[in-house]
Amino acid sequence: MGQILIIEDEDRISSFVAKGLKAAGYVPTVVGTGREGYQLAMTGDFELVILDLGLPDQDGFTVLRRLREGRNDTPVIILTARSSVDDTVAGLENGANDYMSKPFRFEELLARVRLRLRTEAQPADLASLSSGTLSLDLRTRRASVGDREVDLSAREFALAEAFLRNPGQVLSREQLLSRVWGYDFDPGSNVVDVYVRYLRNKLGAEKFATVRGMGYRLVPDA
């Protein structure tokens, strides 16, 4: 079973989560500071990180940002007492795969852990995805169109990856929310539409077709 790193300074919470994960068959490791958590996460020994934001030595956002800047794409679930929309959006924009507010039910956290590990699992020899002139390097998390490298945010890259893993298939907004954001957004949210627009601007408007009443589809190059 997977190795999971818990970066949490509240002993009561970290102990509760660790015991629950261990009972579910996972191997949890607990640290109480951002510095130690970052160092352990960068070893590559962990399949998932559960990260608190209110750490004693540095903000959890700093840990997350450093991980992503260091090309570490280990799935991260933020587990925090901060429940504002601004904090949620900031966490996801900075590269978190999911966001849960305290207090929480362990059953829900476990379900999200399983979802993240299942979603992120991929064959070891799969290094890139491509469709025509569009390609994604899954190891360096870089995108390119032809010979031009394109700078994508973590969320934009994840959305592009979802399309390239399902070439020609129509993906609904609900499917994209689940696969890319992994979070229960308001069904009326237009976040998917906003990010598809970002991809069109950066990768080419012709590459992403709107299928009215259904969703979006990646269009192969002519």
trRosetta pair geometry for C-beta under 8 A, 3 or more apart (Angstrom, degrees):
i j d omega theta_ij theta_ji phi_ij phi_ji
1 25 4.3 169 -75 141 158 89
1 26 5.0 -127 143 -99 124 42
1 27 6.2 144 88 -15 95 84
2 26 5.5 -24 68 -131 76 95
2 27 7.1 -150 105 31 35 83
2 46 7.9 70 169 -168 91 58
2 47 3.9 -79 -156 45 117 145
2 48 6.4 50 145 8 139 103
2 117 5.7 -124 -30 -125 162 141
3 26 7.6 145 -105 -176 16 85
3 27 5.0 -35 -105 77 62 108
3 29 6.9 13 -175 -6 94 111
3 45 5.8 -51 101 143 158 80
3 46 4.8 -111 110 -116 100 59
3 47 5.7 122 54 3 66 87
4 21 5.8 -102 57 -173 145 152
4 26 5.1 15 1 166 122 133
4 27 6.9 150 19 74 73 51
4 28 5.0 -31 74 -103 98 68
4 29 7.3 175 87 22 48 71
4 46 6.4 92 -123 -159 19 104
4 47 6.7 -49 -77 60 63 84
4 48 5.0 -17 -118 70 87 95
4 49 7.5 167 -166 -90 66 26
4 50 6.6 35 170 -9 109 102
4 113 7.0 -8 -110 -149 147 127
5 28 7.8 143 -97 -157 17 62
5 29 5.3 -25 -111 67 64 100
5 31 7.2 -9 -170 13 96 106
5 37 6.6 133 156 -149 122 82
5 40 5.7 161 -128 114 139 122
5 41 5.8 -149 72 -82 164 81
5 46 4.3 -31 -20 -120 107 164
5 48 7.4 -170 30 95 71 48
5 49 4.8 -20 70 -112 103 75
5 50 7.2 -172 94 27 52 67
6 14 5.4 141 131 -142 132 91
6 17 5.8 150 -123 99 145 129
6 18 6.0 -111 12 -71 156 90
6 21 7.9 -168 -52 7 125 152
6 28 5.6 18 -13 -168 117 110
6 29 6.8 179 23 83 77 44
6 30 4.7 -22 72 -105 111 71
6 31 7.4 160 85 26 60 59
6 49 7.9 165 -84 -161 25 55
6 50 4.8 -9 -114 63 70 110
7 31 5.7 -17 -112 70 67 92
7 32 7.8 148 -162 -109 55 12
7 33 7.8 -68 -158 81 94 23
7 34 6.7 70 180 -103 131 49
7 37 3.4 42 -109 -118 126 149
7 41 7.8 -34 -48 -45 130 121
7 49 6.5 11 -2 -174 110 102
7 50 7.0 -179 27 88 66 56
7 51 4.9 8 57 -118 115 65
7 52 6.1 -137 107 23 74 79
7 55 6.9 -29 154 -88 102 131
7 60 7.2 143 108 -120 123 101
7 63 6.7 -164 139 156 165 168
8 13 5.6 -112 167 96 140 109
8 14 4.1 174 84 -76 118 100
8 17 7.1 95 15 32 161 141
8 30 6.8 -55 49 -150 92 96
8 32 6.9 -44 92 -112 39 58
8 50 7.1 -17 -37 112 115 100
8 51 8.0 -176 -60 -150 74 23
8 52 4.4 105 -110 -23 69 127
8 79 7.2 -26 -88 80 121 116
9 14 7.7 128 13 -33 4 130
9 32 4.3 85 -112 -165 66 88
9 33 7.0 64 -86 -72 107 47
9 52 6.6 -121 11 72 76 151
9 54 7.5 -103 37 106 118 76
9 55 5.6 133 -25 -134 123 61
9 56 5.3 131 -119 -19 163 99
10 13 4.2 49 92 20 114 110
10 14 6.3 157 81 -13 59 89
10 52 7.4 146 11 -103 95 162
11 14 5.9 -61 -137 43 28 105
11 15 5.8 28 164 -20 67 112
11 32 7.9 -17 -71 -95 71 126
12 15 6.2 -58 -146 36 21 109
12 16 6.4 22 154 -20 59 111
13 16 5.6 -57 -148 36 31 113
13 17 6.3 24 158 -14 67 108
13 52 7.8 98 99 -81 143 132
13 79 7.9 175 165 130 130 125
13 102 7.3 -40 -119 -113 142 141
14 17 5.9 -56 -145 41 30 107
14 18 6.0 30 157 -20 66 111
14 30 4.6 102 171 -145 124 131
14 32 7.3 -86 -35 -87 163 82
15 18 5.8 -56 -141 39 27 111
15 19 6.2 27 160 -19 63 108
15 30 7.7 1 -72 -84 49 169
16 19 6.2 -57 -149 35 24 108
16 20 6.5 20 156 -15 60 111
16 106 7.2 -128 152 -80 100 125
17 20 5.8 -61 -150 39 30 111
17 21 6.2 26 157 -16 67 109
17 28 7.2 162 120 -136 83 157
17 50 6.6 -145 166 108 151 162
17 79 7.6 101 -92 118 152 172
17 106 7.2 -175 -108 -120 60 102
17 109 7.0 -78 -126 131 101 158
18 21 5.9 -57 -145 39 29 108
18 22 6.2 30 157 -20 65 108
18 28 4.2 -162 -134 100 78 149
18 30 5.4 -54 -70 -51 138 122
19 22 5.8 -56 -146 37 29 112
19 23 6.3 30 155 -20 64 107
20 23 5.8 -55 -149 35 30 111
20 24 6.5 23 153 -14 63 109
20 106 4.7 -124 -134 -167 164 139
20 109 7.7 73 106 80 146 122
20 110 6.6 -114 149 -67 116 115
21 24 5.6 -61 -150 40 33 109
21 26 4.2 -56 170 64 94 123
21 28 4.5 98 82 -50 135 122
21 110 7.4 -177 -93 -104 64 90
21 113 7.2 -152 -113 -150 104 175
22 25 7.8 105 -178 -26 29 8
22 26 6.5 -90 -82 69 33 68
22 27 7.4 58 -107 -110 75 33
22 28 5.9 -86 -54 15 85 107
24 110 5.8 177 -82 -140 161 125
26 113 7.5 -56 -58 155 157 144
29 40 6.9 -143 113 175 138 151
29 46 7.3 -109 36 -92 121 120
31 36 4.4 -146 -174 107 138 117
31 37 4.9 -176 81 -72 128 74
31 40 6.3 167 -21 6 149 145
32 36 7.4 34 51 50 52 133
32 55 7.7 151 162 -145 52 92
32 56 7.2 18 148 14 93 117
33 36 4.8 82 65 15 96 100
33 37 6.5 -161 92 -8 47 91
33 55 6.1 109 -147 179 40 118
33 56 6.2 -62 -108 55 82 96
33 57 4.8 34 -156 11 106 128
33 58 7.9 70 180 23 81 84
34 37 5.5 -59 -142 41 30 114
34 38 6.1 34 160 -23 67 105
34 55 4.4 129 -42 102 97 159
34 57 5.3 -140 34 73 96 97
34 58 4.1 -100 61 60 152 97
34 59 7.4 41 -76 65 158 21
34 60 6.6 -153 -100 -95 114 48
34 62 6.4 48 176 78 152 105
34 63 4.4 -133 -155 -64 101 118
35 38 6.0 -55 -150 32 25 109
35 39 6.6 22 154 -16 61 108
35 57 5.6 -42 -13 100 104 151
35 58 6.9 103 -47 11 76 121
36 39 5.7 -55 -149 37 33 112
36 40 6.3 28 156 -15 67 107
37 40 6.0 -60 -148 40 29 106
37 41 6.1 28 157 -20 66 110
37 49 7.4 101 -180 -153 107 122
37 51 7.1 120 165 -116 149 90
37 55 7.6 -109 11 -112 139 153
37 63 5.9 5 92 -146 119 145
38 41 5.8 -57 -143 37 28 111
38 42 6.3 25 159 -20 64 110
38 63 5.1 -138 -69 -139 100 88
38 66 5.7 4 -137 91 133 135
38 67 6.7 -139 -132 -64 82 87
39 42 6.0 -60 -151 35 26 110
39 43 7.4 40 149 -35 58 94
40 43 5.8 -40 -165 6 40 116
40 45 7.3 -69 180 49 77 113
40 46 7.0 58 140 -21 93 130
41 46 6.2 -62 -121 43 59 131
41 49 5.5 9 -111 -84 122 139
41 63 7.8 99 19 176 149 105
41 67 5.8 -40 121 -108 139 121
41 72 6.3 91 139 163 100 155
41 74 6.1 -144 -167 47 97 150
42 67 7.2 -144 -73 -117 82 75
42 70 6.2 -33 -115 127 112 155
42 72 5.9 -97 -107 -75 64 146
43 46 7.6 81 67 -4 94 86
44 72 7.7 -137 -82 -128 73 100
44 74 7.7 -166 -122 -61 49 119
46 49 6.2 80 120 -67 140 78
46 74 6.0 51 91 -151 91 147
47 74 7.1 175 -180 -147 17 97
47 75 7.4 4 150 34 61 103
47 117 6.0 43 142 -120 123 103
47 120 7.8 155 180 88 85 131
48 74 6.6 177 -106 172 24 94
48 75 4.8 -26 -117 75 82 102
48 76 7.6 164 -167 -86 64 30
48 77 6.9 19 176 -1 110 102
48 113 6.3 126 124 -148 166 84
48 116 5.8 101 -118 107 129 129
48 117 5.9 -72 -46 -73 131 91
48 120 7.9 153 -83 37 92 149
49 67 7.8 -119 25 -112 163 166
49 74 5.6 78 -12 120 106 120
49 75 7.1 178 27 94 71 52
49 76 4.7 -18 71 -110 104 76
49 77 7.3 -179 92 28 54 64
50 76 7.9 157 -91 -160 21 58
50 77 5.2 -20 -111 70 68 100
50 79 5.4 9 -179 0 97 126
50 109 7.8 40 -123 -170 135 119
50 113 7.7 -33 -70 -92 113 108
51 60 5.1 137 156 -161 105 121
51 63 6.3 -166 -149 91 132 132
51 64 6.4 134 124 -67 167 99
51 76 5.5 -1 1 -167 127 106
51 77 7.1 158 21 79 76 45
51 78 5.4 -42 75 -106 93 59
51 79 6.9 143 67 23 37 75
51 96 7.5 -126 52 -113 126 110
52 55 6.0 129 90 -62 99 80
52 60 5.6 -152 104 -72 43 140
52 78 7.8 108 -111 -161 18 67
52 79 6.0 -46 -84 79 64 78
52 80 5.6 127 -152 -92 58 78
53 59 6.2 -3 -178 -170 76 77
53 60 3.6 -108 -115 33 43 126
53 61 6.4 31 -139 -30 99 77
53 78 6.4 34 -50 -162 98 113
53 80 4.2 22 10 -111 106 144
53 81 8.0 -123 50 37 104 67
53 82 5.6 -35 56 14 149 128
53 87 7.3 -40 -75 -167 175 122
53 91 7.6 -87 -78 -89 125 116
54 59 7.7 -20 -102 -128 33 64
54 60 7.1 -27 -8 -15 28 110
54 80 6.6 127 -4 -145 89 100
54 81 6.6 -11 -3 31 137 106
54 82 7.4 147 -40 -28 102 104
55 58 6.0 -3 84 64 118 50
55 59 6.8 156 39 -124 91 15
55 60 5.6 122 -10 -61 108 77
55 63 7.3 64 8 -25 153 133
58 62 4.7 -81 158 66 115 143
58 63 6.6 132 99 -46 112 86
59 62 4.8 103 67 -5 80 101
59 63 7.6 -147 103 -2 49 82
60 63 5.3 -48 -154 33 46 114
60 64 6.3 46 150 -18 72 103
60 78 6.7 123 133 -131 141 101
60 80 6.9 -141 35 -82 155 129
61 64 5.6 -55 -147 39 33 112
61 65 6.1 34 155 -20 67 107
61 90 6.6 -28 -112 142 132 115
61 91 7.2 -111 -98 -95 89 65
61 94 5.9 112 -152 18 86 178
62 65 5.8 -53 -144 37 29 110
62 66 6.3 28 157 -18 63 107
63 66 6.0 -60 -151 37 27 109
63 67 6.5 29 153 -22 63 106
64 67 5.7 -55 -151 32 31 113
64 68 6.6 19 157 -10 66 107
64 76 6.0 152 -120 137 100 168
64 78 7.5 -22 -71 -78 143 109
64 91 7.2 91 23 -145 179 68
64 94 5.1 81 115 126 124 120
64 95 5.8 173 167 65 101 101
64 96 6.1 -35 -142 -63 145 86
65 68 6.1 -61 -149 41 31 104
65 69 6.1 29 155 -17 67 110
65 94 5.5 -64 -76 -165 80 117
65 95 7.4 140 -96 21 43 122
66 69 5.7 -55 -140 41 30 111
66 70 6.1 24 158 -14 64 112
67 70 5.9 -68 -152 43 25 106
67 72 4.3 -82 -173 70 79 121
67 74 7.0 -79 -177 43 131 98
67 76 7.1 121 83 -56 157 141
67 95 7.3 -160 84 101 99 143
68 71 7.7 47 -177 -76 36 19
68 72 6.8 -93 -77 58 29 72
68 73 7.6 66 -117 -91 69 57
68 94 6.9 -174 13 165 148 68
68 95 4.0 -173 -74 -42 145 172
68 154 5.8 -60 -144 -72 141 133
71 140 6.2 -44 -139 -144 133 50
71 141 6.2 -173 -138 20 80 115
73 141 6.0 158 -70 -65 128 127
75 97 4.5 -31 -154 6 85 158
75 98 7.9 28 177 5 103 98
75 116 4.3 146 163 173 154 119
75 117 7.1 -136 38 -73 151 49
75 119 7.8 108 -96 73 143 102
75 120 4.9 -123 -47 -42 122 155
76 95 6.9 57 38 118 130 85
76 96 4.9 -92 95 -128 105 66
76 97 5.6 136 54 10 54 89
76 98 7.8 -166 103 37 50 68
77 96 7.1 92 -121 -172 20 101
77 97 6.4 -53 -72 69 61 92
77 98 4.4 -12 -119 68 83 106
77 99 7.5 -170 -164 -73 61 25
77 100 6.5 16 172 4 104 107
77 109 7.5 126 142 -152 151 83
77 112 5.9 114 -120 127 142 123
77 113 6.8 -79 -14 -84 155 68
77 116 6.4 -117 -54 -40 109 158
78 91 4.7 -73 0 -158 161 143
78 96 4.8 -25 -21 -138 109 152
78 98 7.1 -162 27 96 68 55
78 99 4.7 -2 60 -117 109 70
78 100 6.9 175 91 31 60 61
79 100 5.1 -5 -109 69 70 103
79 102 6.7 73 168 -52 78 95
79 104 6.9 -84 -149 4 101 156
79 109 7.0 29 -103 -120 129 124
80 83 7.8 -170 99 -58 85 58
80 87 7.3 -117 94 154 141 136
80 91 8.0 -166 17 -80 138 146
80 99 7.8 -37 28 -161 104 83
80 100 7.7 136 24 83 59 56
80 101 6.6 -42 77 -119 64 53
80 102 6.4 -112 125 0 19 99
81 101 7.0 61 -147 -164 22 76
81 102 4.7 -45 -87 56 62 113
82 87 4.2 -124 142 178 121 171
82 101 7.2 -117 83 -120 37 92
83 87 7.1 49 38 59 5 130
83 88 7.6 19 -167 -49 38 106
83 101 3.9 50 -100 -129 99 146
84 87 4.7 94 61 7 86 100
84 88 7.0 -149 96 -5 46 86
85 88 5.6 -55 -148 37 34 114
85 89 6.2 31 156 -17 68 107
86 89 6.0 -57 -147 39 27 108
86 90 6.1 29 154 -20 64 109
87 90 5.6 -54 -143 38 31 113
87 91 6.3 34 156 -22 65 104
88 91 5.9 -56 -152 33 28 111
88 92 6.6 17 156 -9 63 108
88 99 5.0 144 -138 118 78 158
88 183 7.6 148 -174 -179 114 156
89 92 6.0 -61 -148 42 31 105
89 93 5.9 29 156 -19 68 113
90 93 5.7 -58 -140 41 27 111
90 94 6.1 20 161 -15 63 112
91 94 6.1 -65 -148 39 24 105
91 96 4.3 -13 160 16 88 145
91 99 4.8 115 91 -95 144 125
92 95 8.0 158 -178 21 28 10
92 96 5.4 -77 -90 62 40 94
92 99 6.2 -79 -53 -26 91 128
92 155 6.4 57 151 -81 88 128
92 181 6.4 9 -147 -141 138 88
92 183 6.9 -84 -87 0 134 151
93 153 6.9 -36 -164 174 72 141
93 154 7.7 125 175 49 32 103
93 155 6.3 -53 -117 -15 46 132
94 154 7.3 29 145 25 21 139
95 154 3.8 129 -102 -31 80 176
95 155 7.7 -134 -93 -41 43 71
96 99 5.8 78 117 -66 142 88
97 116 5.5 100 118 -126 142 116
97 119 8.0 164 -172 81 132 134
97 120 7.6 -43 -120 -60 160 122
97 182 5.5 25 159 35 78 147
98 112 5.2 161 162 -176 167 127
98 115 7.9 98 -67 82 147 117
98 116 6.3 -102 -9 -71 128 121
98 182 4.4 -73 -82 110 95 121
98 183 5.8 160 -137 -70 67 89
99 183 5.8 15 37 -106 88 137
100 104 5.3 47 159 -107 120 146
100 108 7.2 150 -128 117 134 112
100 109 6.2 -146 65 -96 179 85
100 112 6.8 -165 -52 23 128 166
101 104 6.8 156 86 -68 44 100
104 108 6.2 -118 180 67 95 118
104 109 5.8 80 137 -49 132 109
105 108 4.6 83 72 4 94 105
105 109 7.2 -169 92 -6 49 85
106 109 5.4 -55 -149 39 41 113
106 110 6.0 43 153 -22 72 104
107 110 5.8 -53 -147 36 29 112
107 111 6.5 33 152 -22 62 104
108 111 5.6 -51 -150 33 33 113
108 112 6.6 29 153 -16 64 105
109 112 5.8 -59 -153 38 32 108
109 113 6.4 37 150 -23 67 103
110 113 5.5 -48 -147 32 34 115
110 114 6.4 33 155 -17 65 104
111 114 5.9 -56 -151 37 30 110
111 115 6.3 32 151 -20 64 107
112 115 5.4 -51 -144 36 35 114
112 116 6.2 36 157 -20 67 104
112 182 6.9 102 -150 165 95 113
113 116 6.0 -57 -149 35 28 109
113 117 6.4 20 157 -13 64 109
114 117 6.0 -58 -145 40 29 107
114 118 6.1 25 158 -16 65 112
115 118 5.9 -62 -146 41 27 108
115 119 5.9 24 159 -19 66 112
115 182 6.3 151 121 -142 127 111
116 119 5.8 -58 -141 39 26 109
116 120 6.0 11 166 -8 65 115
116 182 6.6 50 -83 -145 83 160
117 120 6.3 -61 -136 44 24 101
117 121 6.4 41 158 -43 60 100
118 121 5.9 -43 -151 8 28 116
119 179 6.6 169 -143 -144 124 64
119 182 7.1 -129 13 -85 168 122
122 126 5.2 -93 157 60 110 134
122 138 7.3 -93 103 173 161 157
123 126 4.5 96 68 -15 93 106
126 129 7.8 25 178 -61 106 81
126 138 6.5 18 126 39 86 155
127 137 6.9 -18 154 -153 82 69
127 138 5.9 -166 -176 46 32 98
127 139 5.5 -21 -151 -21 85 115
128 135 5.9 10 176 -177 121 103
128 136 6.2 167 -157 85 71 53
128 137 5.2 -32 -101 -107 100 50
128 138 6.0 -162 -90 0 36 86
128 139 7.9 -56 -62 5 73 88
129 135 6.9 169 89 -153 47 58
129 136 4.8 3 54 51 92 103
129 138 6.7 76 -9 -48 91 108
129 161 6.5 118 33 -135 150 69
129 164 4.0 110 139 135 132 133
129 165 6.5 -64 -123 -66 153 63
130 134 6.5 163 -154 93 61 55
130 135 3.9 -12 -103 -104 97 87
130 136 7.3 -167 -73 21 54 62
130 164 7.1 33 -44 -155 7 128
131 134 5.2 -6 63 64 80 104
131 135 7.9 173 23 -78 49 53
131 163 8.0 -84 8 127 151 95
131 164 5.6 -147 -16 -124 114 86
131 167 5.3 168 -102 -113 128 123
131 207 7.9 122 97 -155 121 110
131 218 6.0 51 100 152 174 131
131 220 5.9 -116 179 -111 102 68
131 221 7.3 153 140 -13 74 87
132 207 8.0 -146 56 -116 133 105
132 220 5.6 140 -41 -168 115 65
132 221 2.9 129 -139 -5 149 117
133 145 5.4 51 128 -169 104 65
133 146 4.5 -12 -168 -58 120 72
133 221 5.7 90 0 -72 88 149
134 143 7.5 -15 -165 -170 82 98
134 144 7.7 165 -148 89 42 49
134 145 5.6 -14 -96 -106 67 76
134 160 7.7 -135 173 -168 126 116
134 164 7.2 -140 117 -90 113 118
134 203 6.0 47 -115 -170 123 119
134 204 7.5 -123 -69 28 117 123
134 207 6.2 85 -42 -137 147 149
134 221 7.8 167 0 -47 89 108
135 143 7.2 164 88 -153 49 55
135 144 5.4 -10 61 61 92 90
136 142 7.5 167 -154 87 54 41
136 143 5.3 -21 -104 -102 74 77
136 157 7.0 130 -141 -159 124 87
136 160 6.0 153 -74 118 135 116
136 161 5.9 -148 125 -88 171 78
136 164 6.0 -172 12 27 125 165
137 140 4.6 6 113 44 127 96
137 141 7.0 -62 88 -3 80 13
137 142 4.7 9 44 54 115 85
137 143 7.6 -148 18 -72 75 32
137 144 7.8 43 -16 -1 99 104
138 141 7.2 25 -159 -77 28 53
138 161 7.4 91 -102 -119 95 125
141 154 7.6 -15 -175 -113 138 69
141 157 5.7 31 -169 -173 89 164
142 149 6.2 -28 177 -151 116 109
143 149 7.2 122 84 -162 51 61
143 150 4.7 -46 96 65 103 99
143 151 8.0 -179 49 -79 99 7
143 152 5.0 52 10 -8 134 127
143 157 6.4 -154 -40 -112 117 87
143 160 6.2 20 -105 104 140 167
143 203 7.1 -64 156 -92 136 113
144 147 7.3 -40 179 -169 121 11
144 148 6.2 159 -160 84 78 44
144 149 4.9 -43 -98 -102 93 53
144 150 6.2 163 -103 8 32 82
145 148 5.2 -17 65 66 80 102
145 150 5.9 49 -4 -31 97 126
145 203 5.7 162 -66 -147 129 67
145 204 6.4 143 -135 -25 150 114
150 202 5.2 115 -173 166 129 104
150 203 6.2 133 124 -83 178 74
151 202 7.8 -111 65 -148 56 132
152 156 4.0 -136 -168 96 97 116
152 157 4.4 130 110 -62 128 80
152 160 6.5 -60 -139 0 164 139
152 199 8.0 26 -122 -104 118 77
152 202 6.6 135 -89 130 84 159
153 156 4.6 93 49 8 77 104
153 157 7.0 -141 90 -7 38 87
153 198 8.0 -31 23 159 111 151
154 157 5.9 -56 -150 35 28 112
154 158 6.5 28 153 -19 63 107
155 158 5.7 -52 -147 35 33 112
155 159 6.5 33 154 -18 65 105
155 180 6.9 81 -160 166 75 111
155 181 7.7 27 -138 -88 108 77
155 195 6.4 -98 134 -122 108 138
156 159 5.8 -56 -150 36 32 110
156 160 6.3 32 153 -17 66 106
156 195 6.3 -161 -98 -162 67 100
156 198 5.6 -101 -106 116 118 129
156 199 6.1 166 -158 -75 95 83
156 202 7.1 38 -179 38 145 154
157 160 5.7 -55 -148 38 31 111
157 161 6.2 36 151 -23 65 106
158 161 5.5 -51 -147 34 31 115
158 162 6.6 38 151 -25 63 100
158 179 8.0 178 161 128 100 80
158 180 4.7 131 125 -143 111 87
159 162 5.6 -47 -152 27 34 114
159 163 6.9 31 151 -14 63 102
159 176 6.7 38 -132 -164 90 113
159 180 5.0 30 -82 -121 69 152
159 192 8.0 158 -127 -140 128 70
159 195 5.2 170 -52 140 168 128
159 196 7.3 -135 166 -76 141 58
159 199 6.3 -124 104 -53 122 135
160 163 5.8 -56 -156 36 36 110
160 164 6.3 26 153 -13 69 110
160 199 5.9 164 -76 -124 92 128
160 203 6.9 135 -112 -48 126 159
161 164 5.8 -60 -142 42 32 106
161 165 6.1 32 158 -21 67 108
162 165 6.0 -57 -147 35 26 109
162 166 6.8 -13 162 16 60 110
162 171 6.6 108 143 -145 110 170
162 176 6.1 124 123 -125 159 77
162 179 4.9 116 -117 114 127 135
162 180 5.5 -72 -33 -63 144 102
163 166 6.5 -87 -152 57 27 84
163 167 7.5 66 154 -90 66 51
163 171 6.9 -119 -97 9 66 143
163 199 8.0 125 -1 173 150 165
163 208 7.1 -64 -124 -105 157 98
163 216 7.5 -54 -101 116 114 110
163 218 4.1 123 173 -58 107 121
164 167 6.4 12 -151 -66 40 88
164 218 6.6 127 -76 -101 46 171
166 169 4.0 -73 165 49 101 127
166 171 6.0 106 87 -62 147 115
166 218 7.3 136 88 14 69 118
167 218 5.5 -77 -130 81 56 126
167 220 6.8 58 -178 -70 114 94
168 217 6.6 12 -164 -173 26 109
168 218 6.7 -59 -40 72 33 83
168 220 6.7 -5 -70 -30 96 103
169 217 6.7 -162 92 -127 26 90
169 218 7.9 20 42 29 60 91
170 211 4.9 -38 -128 28 124 161
170 214 5.1 -4 167 136 139 128
170 215 5.3 126 171 63 86 105
170 216 7.2 155 -151 77 64 22
170 217 4.8 -45 -93 -72 62 106
171 175 4.8 -124 -168 85 83 130
171 176 5.4 94 140 -56 119 94
171 179 7.9 -63 -161 24 132 142
171 215 5.1 -129 93 139 43 144
171 216 5.9 -26 61 65 86 75
171 217 7.1 148 11 -86 73 51
172 175 4.6 101 54 4 78 101
172 176 7.1 -148 93 -2 43 86
172 214 6.2 -95 -94 172 81 58
172 215 4.0 -132 -105 -61 34 135
173 176 5.8 -58 -149 40 33 109
173 177 6.3 38 153 -23 67 104
173 192 4.5 -178 -140 45 88 160
173 193 7.6 -19 -110 -42 122 80
173 215 5.7 -161 -30 -114 59 92
174 177 5.7 -50 -147 33 31 113
174 178 6.4 28 156 -16 64 107
174 187 7.9 -5 -91 -130 97 89
175 178 5.9 -60 -152 38 29 109
175 179 6.1 14 159 -9 67 114
175 215 7.1 4 35 -120 111 161
176 179 6.0 -60 -135 45 30 102
176 180 5.4 -3 176 7 69 120
176 181 7.9 55 134 1 66 95
176 192 5.0 100 91 -126 134 125
176 215 7.2 157 -15 -158 116 123
176 216 7.4 28 -49 38 146 113
177 180 6.8 -68 -124 50 15 89
177 181 5.1 -37 -162 39 58 119
177 183 7.4 -98 176 62 89 61
177 185 5.7 -118 -148 29 129 116
177 189 7.9 108 -105 72 131 121
177 191 7.4 93 -104 72 95 114
177 192 6.2 -79 -59 -59 82 117
178 181 7.5 -19 -57 56 9 77
178 182 6.6 53 -171 -96 40 44
179 182 7.6 -27 165 -60 7 74
180 195 7.9 -172 134 100 157 162
181 185 6.4 12 115 -27 157 119
181 191 7.2 57 -67 111 150 143
185 189 4.4 -63 154 22 120 154
185 191 6.1 -97 -151 17 165 136
186 189 4.5 118 67 -39 84 95
189 192 7.8 100 109 -1 91 80
190 193 4.5 -45 -177 42 87 119
190 194 5.8 97 122 -30 86 94
191 194 5.5 -53 -148 34 33 115
191 195 6.4 23 158 -13 67 107
192 195 6.1 -63 -149 41 29 103
192 196 6.2 31 154 -20 66 106
192 216 7.8 -161 157 -3 112 129
193 196 5.8 -52 -145 35 30 111
193 197 6.5 34 153 -21 62 104
194 197 5.8 -58 -160 33 30 113
194 198 6.8 33 144 -21 64 101
195 198 5.1 -40 -149 29 44 117
195 199 6.6 44 152 -18 66 98
196 199 5.7 -52 -151 36 36 110
196 200 6.4 40 149 -22 66 103
196 208 5.6 -172 -167 151 98 150
196 216 5.6 -153 -118 -91 145 162
197 200 5.6 -50 -147 34 34 114
197 201 6.5 34 154 -20 64 104
198 201 5.9 -59 -154 35 30 111
198 202 6.3 8 157 -4 66 114
199 202 6.0 -68 -141 48 31 99
199 203 5.2 -20 179 23 73 119
199 207 7.6 -101 141 82 103 116
199 208 6.0 84 100 -33 118 151
200 203 7.0 -65 -109 55 16 79
200 204 6.9 -70 -155 99 51 27
200 205 4.2 49 -174 -106 105 62
200 207 7.3 -175 -113 51 62 86
200 208 5.4 -105 -77 44 90 122
201 205 7.5 40 -69 -67 37 85
203 207 5.6 -66 121 45 104 150
203 208 7.8 79 79 -23 115 110
204 207 4.4 83 85 -13 103 111
205 208 7.2 -84 -165 44 37 86
206 219 6.4 -95 151 77 68 139
207 218 6.4 -14 165 -152 82 72
207 219 5.6 -159 -154 52 32 89
207 221 7.9 -18 -103 -74 89 69
208 216 5.7 -3 -177 -174 96 120
208 217 7.5 153 -157 75 51 39
208 218 6.4 -30 -101 -104 64 52
208 219 6.8 -139 -63 5 14 95
209 216 6.8 151 78 -159 47 64
209 217 4.9 -22 62 63 100 92
209 218 7.9 159 18 -109 84 3
209 219 5.0 90 -24 -52 108 116
210 216 6.0 -37 -104 -103 49 75
211 214 4.2 -38 111 62 110 115
211 215 5.8 7 55 60 104 53
211 216 6.6 180 13 -95 86 19
211 217 5.6 64 -32 -13 118 111
